[in-house]
Structure formats: structure tokens, C-alpha cells
């Protein structure tokens, strides 16, 4: 029996781009994985990799040692945990819930407190890196929670992410760290899209320009990743525009709650909001280049 098999089954509720990649990663490592998603086609696909597809979060949570919530926002998290057929209706003391979405710290704290009253352990566990790295097990996890709970699930966390950052024992601190990171990502992506759009207006070769940026002081990982796709005309959604729209908004809300006001965050938040409202909501966030190149972001 492998370590994964000995650890017991895990449930992943929400198997879109990230959750699906995480499921495939764990299945490839010998884990018993139960999956649940509102889109039945996503769970049926994972059945071919060996997952057990279940209809409701409650069904997925029964007898699962760890329940990973990998949905989009606080409303969806609330629903899969505490809504009709939600996982919380069957959770027992000794089980652990991983909260993986990017959420407001206050929402993480509130949800964790409700689960902890049931005797259920909670790890604040937002992720970063995208679906490819999730499937490879090379993504990052930011972790906050009781050190004994973290130690108990070390094997699972190691299987999921090669980069694991234990922030503190205070649930909510990983969410705070993720918002800081995603605000930086949003600012960097807006900057990369803006300068590539400028380079295009100047008549420069975009591939050569990005080659220079990547080896010079303007380099950023998200800029390179998204702008390479944009140059190739590849806007198939891996990370929808609305995700960074949400995350930059949450980051600015968190900043304001502690009385901090910076010069760039609000500008980046507004760009994502405008691009989403301008027809880019369902496209990959690399489409920010296309939106800026069209002059949509020009001042009135």
C-alpha cells in the first residue's frame, strides 16, 4: 500500500482549470480522489483518470479525510459548504477542509469559524501557478493554520505543491498573502500589456521586444507568460479576466481596511474591471493586450 493510499481518500469540490489539474496530479501519484462539480462533464472527464465522480458536495465529503474547496469566490464556497447538499452537513470531527480559492480574509475567518464549531480542522490554503503547474505538482501553496494539522497532511501538501509557504497559524494570513501577491500580479500584467501595446504602436517587433524585457529590468513572470500567448494570438481561457478583476478588488478592499492607499493598485483594479465590462470577461487575462492595443483604455 502506498503512502497516498494509506492516507485515505480526498475530495476536490470544484474541478475547473485548477481543481481538475490538482485532481489529475493526485491521481497520478496514487491518491484516491473523489470529485464534485456543478458541470458534470468535468467530473466525467476525471473518471477516465480514476476519480470517483459524485453529484453533491455532501456525497464527496463523506469518509474523505481532506476536502479541498477549489471554487471561484466566497459565494460559491459558502454554497458548497453550507448550502443545500453542502459538505458541512456530513462533516465529522477529524476531517480537514482546505480553503483554496482567493477570498477576502474576513470570509476565510468566518467560514473557518463555522467549520471549527463542527470539530473540523481548517487550512487556509490559496494556490498560485496556473493549471499546468498544478498538474505537474510544481505550483505554490500559501498555508495558514494549526501546525499539527499542517504536519498531519504534509504528504498531501507535498504531492500538490513543490513550493509550500507556511505563513502563520492564524487562518486568514494565507489569504492576506495571496491578495498581496495577486495585486502584484495584476499590476505587473497591466504594465506588461501596456508596454507591449506601446511597442506595437511604435512599429517594433513584439517577440524581439519581449525577448529584451525578459532579460532586462522590466521582466515579470506573469508578463512573460501572458504576453507570449498574446503575441501568438492564443487567448484560450486558462485564467479568465474576471479572476484578476475579483482579486485586485479584494486586495484593494483589504488595503483600505487597514488604512493603506497606494498609487498603482487602484489603477490596475480599474483596468481589469473596464476590460471585463468591455467584453473581455470570458477571455484569458492575456487579452488585456488586445484590449489595450485597440485603444479601449484611452482617456476620454
N, C-alpha and C positions, 0 to 999 in steps of 0.2 A: 504493500500500500504506500502510495506517495504521500509526502507531507501535505500536498494540496488536498488529496482525498481524505486524509486524516483530519483535516481542519474542518470538514463539513461543508455543506452547500452554501453558496452565497446567492443573493438575489440582486438583480440590477433592474430598477424600475426607471424606465426611460432609456430606450436603446436607439436613439438617433445617431448622429455622427459620432459623438464622443462615447455615449453609453454602449453603442454597438461595437465600437473598436475595443473598448475595455472588455466587453464580453468575449470577443474573439481572442483577445490576449490571454485571458484567464483560461478559456477552453483549450488553447494551445499548450498551456502549462499544466493541464491535467485537473483543473478545478471542476467541480460540479456546479453548474451555473443555471439559475432559474431566471427567466426574463419576462418582463411585462411592459407593454407599451399600448397606447391608445391606437396606434397604427399596427394592425395585425400582420401586415406584410413584413414589417421589420422583425417581428418575433419569429415568423415562419422562416425567414432567411437564416436566422441564427439556429433554428432547429437543425439545419443541414450541417452545422458545425458541432452539434452535440448538445445544444442548450435545451432545457425543458421550458417550453413556452406556456405561460399561464395567462388567464384573462384579466384577473384583477390584482391590484397590489396586495390585497389580503392573502390571496392564494399564493403569491410569490413569496410572501414573508413567512408563512407557516413553516417551521422547522429550519429556516435559514439562519445560519449563525450570524451573518452580516447582511444587512440590507443597504444597498447603495442607491441613493436617490440621485439620478442624473437627468433631471428635467431642466427647464429653462429659467424659471423665475419663482418668486415666493408664492404666488397664487397656485401654480402647478404643484409646488412642494407641499403646500397646505392640503391640496386636494388628494394627492396620492398617499399622504399620511393620515389625514383626519376626515377626508370626505367619505361619501358612500363607498363601501368596499375598500376603504383605506387600510393601509398596513397596520396602523396603530390599533385597530380593532382586534388583532390577533397577537400582537407583540407580547413577549413574556420577559420577565427579569432574566438577565444573562445574554440577551441578544444585543446587537450593536447596530446603530444606524449611522452611516456615513452621509453627511450632507455635502454633496459635491457641486451644486450649482453656485454661480456667483450671486450672492444675496447681500442685502443690507445687514450689517452686524446686528442690528436690533431684531431683525427677523430670525437670524440664526439663534440668538439668545432665547427668543420667545419659543421657537419650535423645540429647542433643546430642553427647555424647562418643562414643557408639556410631556415630552418623551421620558424625561428623567423621573417624573412623578409616577410613571408606569414601571419604574425599575430598569428601564432600557438605557444602555450607555450610548453616548453620542460623541462622534468625532466630527469636528468642523474641518472639512477636507476639500476645499476648492482645488481645481486642477488647472493646468496650463500646458500648452504644447500642441494642441490640434490632434485630429483623428489619426494621422499616420504615426505620430509619436506614441499615442495611446495604444495603438495596435502593436507597436514594437516594444512597449513597456519602458520607453525612454522619456515619457512625459514627466512633468513636475507635479508634486502634491504639496500643498501648504497645509499643515496639520496643527490643530489645537485641540486639546482635550486631556483627560486624565492620563498620566504616564503609564499606569498599569494597563489601561485599555489599549494604548498605543503598543505596548510591549506584547500584549496578547495577540494582536493582529499584525505583528511585524512581517510574518511570511506573506500574508496577502498584500500588504502595502509594498513590500519589495517586488512582488510579482507585477504590480500595477505600474510602478514608477521608479525609475533609476535615480531620480532626484527627489528626495523627501526632506522637506524643511519643517522641523518641529518648531513652531513659533512660540507657544507657551501652553500652559494648562488651562488658560481661560478661553472657553468656547466663545467664538466671535473674533478672536485675534487673527485667525487664518483668513476670515472674511475681510477684515480690515487690510491685511497684507495683500490679498488678491485685488482689492479695489485700487490700492496704490499702484500695483503692478499694471493693472488694466488701464488705468488712467495714463500711465507712461506709454503703454502700447498704443492707446488711442492718439495721444499727442504725436508719437513717432510716425504712426501711419498717415495721419493728416499731413505731417511735414513731408514725408516721402512722396505721397501722391501730388502734393502741391509743387514740389521741385521738379518732378518728372513731367508734370503738365507744363511747367515753365520751360523745361528743356525742349519739349516738343514744339512749343510756340517759337523758340529760338532756332528751330531747324536742326537740332542736334540729334545724333543717333542715340536712341534711348538705351539700347543694350550697352553701348560703349559708355554712356553716361553713368549707368548703374554699376558697370564694372569699376569705374573710378570711385564712385561713392562707397562701394563695398570695401575698397582698400584704403579709404581715407576717413577723415574725421566725421563725415556725415552718415557713416554706416549704422544701421539698426537691423536686428533680426527680422522684425515684422515688416519693415520697409523692403528688405530684400525678398522675403518670401512672397509678399503680396504683389510687389511691383514686377517681379519676374513673371508671375502669372498674368498680370495686366498687359505687359508688353506682348505676351503670346496670345492675347485675346481670350484667355481662359478665365471666365467668370462663373464657372460652375460653383454653386454654393457649398463651401466647406464650413465657413463661419459667416452666417448671414449678417448683413449690415445692422440689423436691429439688435444684435448681441452687444456690439460696442456702443450702440446708442444707449441701451439699457445700462451697461456697465459704467460708462462715463457719467451718466446721470446719477447713478447710485454713488459713485465716487465723489461727485460734487456735493451731493446731499450729506455724505459723511464728513466731508471737509467743512461744510457750513455748520454742522452740528458741533464741531469743536472750535468754531470761530476762525477758520483758516480760509483765506481767499488768495488764490494765485492767478497769474496773468494768462496762463495757457489752457488750463483745464476746461474752463467755461467755453473758450473758443472751439476746442475740439468737440466738446459735447454738442454744441450748436451745429457744427458741420455734420456730424452723424445724424442728428435729428432732421436737418434740412435735406440731406441726401435720401434718407428713408422716406420722408414726406414727398420727395421729388420723384418717386417711382423706383428707388433702388432697394427698398426694404427686403425683398426676397432674393436679392443678389448677394454674391460673395462681397465681403468688405473690400476686396481688391477693386471693385467697381467704383470706389471713390476716385480713382484716377480718371475713369471715363467721365464721371460727373464733373470733376474739376476741369478736365480738358474741354468739355462742351461749354465752358464759361458759365455754368449754372451757379457757381459760387461767387460770381462777380458782384461787387457792391452795386446798389441801385443808383 
